[in-house]
Amino acid sequence: MDDAPLVAELAAELDLPAIQHWMQAATTHPGGLGAGLAQARALHGAGIERVIATPAGIDPRARLAVYADGYWMRLIACLEAEFPALLRLLGPSLFRFFARAYLSRHPSRSPTLHTLGAEFPAFLLRSQRRMANGPRPAMQSFALALATLERAIAESGRAAGLEHREPAAPAEPLSLLAGAGWQLALPATTRLIALRHRADSLRPWLRGERPAEAPEFEIDRVAIRRHRFRVSMERLTDWQFHALRRAANGPASLSDCARAAARRTGGSEAELRARLAFWLPAAQQSSLVTLDADPARP
């Protein structure tokens, strides 16, 4: 193909910034090249025949499609890099089908692409159909669990963590038990996830393996955390999960956390507070939580 200049001799009518904006509108529209060309014409008053130079017998849309297709292929490649386990589970064709549909509804809005896959797990959830009067098939919910975990891992790895802070002094269990105004909070690197499959059945996929076992339903609760720049997944008991979830949207007192756990598990608030007092120091040292003394609160 003749490598004639892509832009036609219209610089006098469309300056370089206008041509750049025309190209962006035409090649990045979520609806595809046809919708992009219509948008570019509406915004800049120029159709493809006025902007794209082509040798005789060459379709200008075919030339422009190289750039439009490359743009979407790059975005899909970014999603493949963020969700490698899901890519292996679904296979390239099915993954790319969902990725392209997702990008049509959630086009890239950030130059860093860090937020590109933020809504992908929720999109997959909305795209699935439940069986009549029953739950989703196990493989569907397993794929959702993988996508949710991989996104949480990505978010934990990028969030502002505790690594550059002065290490906190370990909290003493007896001090926590005495109720000396302690506040529990989750750092930005911690994510709480309720799974419908065992965490151990998901770990091999996250490690790059392809287990042959068929997924089975089993409720499990995990936390994604980052400690010294290393992201990991930790299983939680029911009471641990519900106590931490009370602090997910902001600092909470240990009494509030114990009360929330008791309400959800049916356990004794006093007993759960004691369990928290002896478990939280280790959780604090692993960067799963932060603990701060607040003398103003009981």
C-alpha positions as CSV (number, residue, x, y, z in Angstrom):
1,M,0.0,0.0,0.0
2,D,1.2,3.5,-0.8
3,D,2.4,5.3,2.3
4,A,1.0,8.6,1.2
5,P,0.3,11.1,4.1
6,L,-2.7,10.0,6.1
7,V,-4.0,13.5,6.4
8,A,-5.3,15.1,3.1
9,E,-4.3,18.6,2.0
10,L,-6.7,20.4,4.2
11,A,-4.4,22.1,6.7
12,A,-5.7,25.4,5.5
13,E,-9.2,24.4,6.6
14,L,-8.5,22.1,9.5
15,D,-5.4,23.0,11.6
16,L,-3.4,20.3,13.4
17,P,-5.3,20.3,16.7
18,A,-8.6,20.1,14.8
19,I,-7.4,17.1,12.8
20,Q,-6.1,15.4,16.0
21,H,-9.5,15.9,17.7
22,W,-11.2,14.6,14.5
23,M,-9.1,11.5,14.5
24,Q,-9.8,10.9,18.2
25,A,-13.5,11.3,17.8
26,A,-13.5,9.0,14.8
27,T,-11.4,6.2,16.1
28,T,-12.3,6.0,19.8
29,H,-16.1,6.2,19.8
30,P,-17.5,3.3,22.0
31,G,-20.0,2.6,19.2
32,G,-17.3,1.8,16.7
33,L,-15.9,3.5,13.6
34,G,-19.2,4.3,12.0
35,A,-20.5,6.1,15.0
36,G,-17.1,7.8,15.5
37,L,-17.2,9.1,11.9
38,A,-20.7,10.5,12.4
39,Q,-19.5,12.2,15.7
40,A,-16.4,13.6,14.0
41,R,-18.5,15.1,11.2
42,A,-20.9,16.6,13.6
43,L,-18.2,18.1,15.8
44,H,-15.8,19.4,13.1
45,G,-18.0,19.6,10.0
46,A,-15.7,17.3,8.0
47,G,-16.3,13.9,6.7
48,I,-13.7,11.2,6.1
49,E,-13.3,12.1,2.4
50,R,-12.1,15.6,3.5
51,V,-9.5,14.4,6.0
52,I,-8.1,11.0,5.0
53,A,-5.9,10.8,1.9
54,T,-6.0,7.5,0.0
55,P,-4.6,6.2,-3.2
56,A,-7.0,5.4,-6.0
57,G,-9.1,2.3,-5.3
58,I,-8.4,2.3,-1.6
59,D,-11.3,2.7,0.9
60,P,-10.5,5.5,3.3
61,R,-12.5,3.7,6.0
62,A,-10.2,0.7,5.6
63,R,-7.2,2.9,6.3
64,L,-8.8,4.6,9.3
65,A,-10.0,1.2,10.6
66,V,-6.4,0.2,11.2
67,Y,-6.1,2.9,13.8
68,A,-9.5,2.4,15.3
69,D,-9.0,-1.4,15.6
70,G,-5.6,-0.8,17.1
71,Y,-7.1,1.4,19.8
72,W,-9.6,-1.2,20.9
73,M,-7.1,-4.0,20.7
74,R,-4.8,-2.0,23.1
75,L,-7.6,-1.5,25.6
76,I,-8.6,-5.1,25.5
77,A,-4.9,-6.0,26.0
78,C,-4.9,-3.9,29.1
79,L,-7.9,-5.8,30.5
80,E,-6.2,-9.1,29.7
81,A,-3.2,-7.9,31.7
82,E,-5.3,-7.0,34.7
83,F,-7.5,-10.2,34.6
84,P,-5.1,-13.0,33.5
85,A,-6.8,-15.7,35.5
86,L,-10.2,-14.8,34.1
87,L,-8.6,-14.8,30.6
88,R,-7.4,-18.4,31.1
89,L,-10.7,-19.5,32.5
90,L,-12.9,-18.1,29.7
91,G,-10.4,-18.4,26.9
92,P,-9.3,-15.6,24.6
93,S,-12.4,-15.4,22.3
94,L,-15.0,-15.3,25.1
95,F,-12.9,-12.9,27.2
96,R,-12.5,-10.5,24.3
97,F,-16.2,-10.7,23.5
98,F,-17.0,-9.5,27.0
99,A,-14.2,-7.0,27.1
100,R,-15.3,-5.3,23.9
101,A,-18.9,-5.2,25.1
102,Y,-17.7,-3.7,28.4
103,L,-15.6,-1.1,26.7
104,S,-18.6,0.0,24.6
105,R,-20.5,0.8,27.8
106,H,-17.5,1.9,29.9
107,P,-15.1,3.7,27.6
108,S,-11.7,4.7,28.9
109,R,-11.8,8.1,30.7
110,S,-8.4,8.1,32.4
111,P,-5.0,8.6,30.7
112,T,-3.4,6.1,33.2
113,L,-5.8,3.3,32.4
114,H,-5.8,2.3,36.1
115,T,-9.5,2.7,36.3
116,L,-10.3,0.9,33.0
117,G,-11.3,-2.4,34.6
118,A,-13.0,-0.9,37.7
119,E,-16.5,-1.8,36.6
120,F,-15.7,-5.1,34.7
121,P,-16.7,-7.5,37.5
122,A,-20.0,-5.6,38.0
123,F,-20.6,-5.6,34.2
124,L,-20.0,-9.4,34.1
125,L,-22.5,-9.8,36.9
126,R,-25.2,-7.8,35.0
127,S,-24.5,-9.7,31.8
128,Q,-25.3,-13.1,33.4
129,R,-28.7,-14.7,33.6
130,R,-29.9,-16.6,36.5
131,M,-31.4,-20.0,36.0
132,A,-35.2,-20.1,36.4
133,N,-35.9,-20.0,40.1
134,G,-32.3,-20.9,41.0
135,P,-28.8,-19.6,41.4
136,R,-26.3,-18.9,38.7
137,P,-24.4,-22.0,37.4
138,A,-21.2,-22.6,39.4
139,M,-18.9,-21.8,36.5
140,Q,-20.5,-18.4,36.0
141,S,-20.2,-17.4,39.7
142,F,-16.7,-18.8,39.8
143,A,-15.7,-16.5,36.9
144,L,-17.3,-13.6,38.8
145,A,-15.3,-14.5,41.9
146,L,-12.1,-14.5,39.9
147,A,-12.8,-11.2,38.3
148,T,-13.7,-9.6,41.7
149,L,-10.5,-10.9,43.3
150,E,-8.3,-9.8,40.4
151,R,-9.7,-6.3,40.5
152,A,-9.3,-6.1,44.2
153,I,-5.7,-7.2,43.9
154,A,-5.0,-4.5,41.3
155,E,-6.6,-1.8,43.5
156,S,-4.7,-2.9,46.6
157,G,-1.4,-2.8,44.7
158,R,-2.0,0.7,43.4
159,A,-3.6,2.3,46.5
160,A,-1.7,4.5,48.9
161,G,-0.5,2.1,51.6
162,L,1.2,2.2,55.0
163,E,4.8,1.5,53.8
164,H,5.9,5.1,54.1
165,R,4.4,5.6,57.5
166,E,6.3,5.2,60.8
167,P,5.5,1.7,62.0
168,A,2.7,1.7,64.6
169,A,3.4,0.4,68.1
170,P,1.7,-3.0,68.5
171,A,-1.6,-2.7,70.3
172,E,-1.8,-4.7,73.5
173,P,-4.7,-7.2,73.8
174,L,-5.5,-6.2,77.4
175,S,-5.6,-2.6,76.4
176,L,-8.0,-3.4,73.6
177,L,-10.1,-5.5,75.9
178,A,-10.3,-2.8,78.5
179,G,-12.0,-0.5,75.9
180,A,-9.6,2.3,76.2
181,G,-11.1,4.3,73.2
182,W,-9.6,2.3,70.4
183,Q,-10.6,3.0,66.8
184,L,-10.4,0.4,64.1
185,A,-10.0,1.3,60.4
186,L,-9.1,-0.3,57.1
187,P,-6.2,1.1,55.1
188,A,-6.9,1.8,51.4
189,T,-5.0,-1.3,50.5
190,T,-7.5,-3.7,52.2
191,R,-10.5,-5.1,50.4
192,L,-13.2,-7.3,51.9
193,I,-14.8,-9.9,49.7
194,A,-17.6,-12.4,50.3
195,L,-17.1,-15.4,47.9
196,R,-19.4,-18.2,46.9
197,H,-16.5,-20.5,46.3
198,R,-13.7,-21.7,48.6
199,A,-10.7,-19.3,48.5
200,D,-8.4,-22.3,48.1
201,S,-10.1,-23.3,44.8
202,L,-9.4,-19.8,43.5
203,R,-5.7,-19.5,44.5
204,P,-4.4,-21.9,41.8
205,W,-6.0,-19.7,39.1
206,L,-4.5,-16.6,40.7
207,R,-1.0,-18.3,40.6
208,G,-1.3,-19.0,36.9
209,E,-2.4,-22.6,37.0
210,R,-5.3,-24.3,35.2
211,P,-6.9,-26.7,37.8
212,A,-9.1,-29.5,36.3
213,E,-11.5,-29.6,39.3
214,A,-15.0,-28.2,38.6
215,P,-15.9,-25.3,40.9
216,E,-18.4,-26.0,43.7
217,F,-20.5,-23.6,45.7
218,E,-19.2,-22.8,49.2
219,I,-19.4,-19.6,51.1
220,D,-16.0,-18.1,52.0
221,R,-14.8,-14.7,53.1
222,V,-11.5,-13.1,52.4
223,A,-9.5,-10.0,52.7
224,I,-7.1,-8.7,50.1
225,R,-4.3,-6.8,51.9
226,R,-0.9,-5.3,51.2
227,H,2.0,-5.6,53.6
228,R,5.4,-4.2,52.7
229,F,4.3,-3.8,49.0
230,R,3.3,-7.5,48.8
231,V,-0.4,-8.1,48.1
232,S,-1.9,-11.3,49.5
233,M,-5.3,-12.9,50.2
234,E,-6.3,-13.9,53.8
235,R,-9.3,-16.0,54.7
236,L,-11.5,-14.6,57.4
237,T,-14.0,-16.2,59.8
238,D,-17.6,-14.9,59.7
239,W,-17.1,-12.8,62.9
240,Q,-13.8,-11.3,61.6
241,F,-15.4,-10.4,58.3
242,H,-18.4,-8.7,59.8
243,A,-16.4,-6.9,62.4
244,L,-14.0,-5.5,59.8
245,R,-16.9,-4.6,57.4
246,R,-18.3,-2.3,60.1
247,A,-15.1,-0.2,59.7
248,A,-15.0,-0.4,55.9
249,N,-16.5,3.0,55.3
250,G,-14.7,4.8,58.1
251,P,-13.1,4.3,61.6
252,A,-15.3,2.5,64.1
253,S,-14.9,1.7,67.8
254,L,-14.2,-1.9,68.8
255,S,-17.6,-1.9,70.6
256,D,-19.3,-1.1,67.3
257,C,-17.4,-3.7,65.4
258,A,-18.1,-6.4,68.0
259,R,-21.8,-5.4,68.0
260,A,-22.0,-5.7,64.2
261,A,-20.3,-9.1,64.3
262,A,-22.6,-10.3,67.0
263,R,-25.7,-9.1,65.1
264,R,-24.7,-11.0,61.9
265,T,-23.4,-14.2,63.6
266,G,-25.7,-14.5,66.6
267,G,-22.7,-14.6,68.9
268,S,-22.1,-12.9,72.2
269,E,-21.0,-9.3,71.9
270,A,-18.7,-9.6,74.9
271,E,-17.1,-12.8,73.6
272,L,-16.6,-11.3,70.2
273,R,-15.0,-8.2,71.7
274,A,-12.5,-10.5,73.5
275,R,-11.8,-12.4,70.3
276,L,-11.2,-9.1,68.5
277,A,-8.9,-7.8,71.3
278,F,-6.6,-10.9,70.9
279,W,-6.7,-11.1,67.1
280,L,-6.4,-7.4,66.0
281,P,-2.8,-6.9,67.1
282,A,-1.7,-9.5,64.6
283,A,-4.0,-8.0,62.0
284,Q,-2.5,-4.6,62.7
285,Q,1.1,-5.9,62.3
286,S,0.2,-7.5,58.9
287,S,-1.3,-4.2,57.6
288,L,-4.8,-5.6,57.4
289,V,-6.1,-2.9,59.8
290,T,-5.0,0.2,61.6
291,L,-5.7,0.8,65.3
292,D,-5.6,4.2,66.9
293,A,-6.3,5.1,70.5
294,D,-8.9,7.8,71.0
295,P,-9.1,8.9,74.6
296,A,-12.3,10.9,73.8
297,R,-14.2,7.6,73.4
298,P,-14.9,4.9,75.9
